[in-house]
């Protein structure tokens, strides 16, 4: 696959991505578990068909110690027994928050109740912001057709 445009060399996109990265800092610094953050980024990227972000977040999660079993089962998390109830709530929120046009009601009351059961207000704020930002990153890369496979953990740190 060849990119339509190189996002890493486009001045406007580079400036935008730096600001989006800065917007991500409060999420990274929150008490939302890092493993949950990576699962959320991976699941949204899978739903959106973003190969670049799927590659990046699966590699970053593995580099941080996530198991291959859990990474391989993110796409089928509902049937998997390897995720905590809190992670399952975060993954449900991710799916419903990513598939807004597929679910006319947005995030369901049942999913919201599960999220409320497992996370405090700071963590919920981080989850909402995380779903929004990973969807923005996914859209950048899907529109530009950024190729996947070459990412190395820590490449953008």
QUIFEN-V139808 format. One record per helix or strand of 2 or more residues. SS is the DSSP state (H for helix, E for strand). FROM is the first residue (numbers start at 1). TO is the last residue. Records with the same first field share a line. If there is no record, write none. Layout:
SS: FROM-TO ; FROM-TO
This chain:
H: 11-28 ; 34-48 ; 51-63 ; 68-79 ; 85-98 ; 109-118 ; 121-144
